Each structure stands twice: as C-alpha cells, then as structure tokens.
Amino acid sequence: MTTPLPTNPPAEPESLAQLIGDCHKMAPHWETKAGEKAATVAPSSLHGITVPAASAHVVDGMAEYGD
C-alpha cells in the first residue's frame, strides 16, 4: 500500500505524530531479509545522502549537527 506524501510541510514538523508517520512511510525502504547481514562499507566511500523532494521538509526541520 502506498501512502501519498504531503505536498506542504506540516504546521508542526517536529511533533511525535509527524515523526511516527514519517517512519511508517520510510519503513518499506529499510526492509531486509531475516538473518541477512548488512555489508560493511568504508566511511570514506560515503559521500552524502539523497533526500526525495517530498521528504525534504523532514530534513529541513532537523537541528544542525552540534546544535
């Protein structure tokens, strides 16, 4: 089942209800098979992240590192 993403950021992006809703939307992206071990990657191979435009409001509402 696909849940449509909101087109406008919520009035209170840091609410617990919004966080839970965002986690439910992302959960299918994190599925792994039972007993499957994640591959280890070198930190030097990580060069940033990609955030879908529909989820950008979530990242925008996060505190900067070190705040």
C-alpha positions, 0 to 999 in steps of 0.5 A, a space after each residue: 500500500 502506498 501512502 501519498 506524501 504531503 505536498 506542504 510541510 506540516 504546521 508542526 514538523 517536529 511533533 511525535 505524530 509527524 515523526 511516527 508517520 514519517 517512519 511508517 512511510 520510510 519503513 518499506 525502504 529499510 526492509 531486509 531479509 531475516 538473518 541477512 547481514 548488512 555489508 560493511 562499507 568504508 566511511 570514506 566511500 560515503 559521500 552524502 545522502 539523497 533526500 526525495 523532494 517530498 521528504 525534504 521538509 523532514 530534513 529541513 526541520 532537523 537541528 544542525 549537527 552540534 546544535 
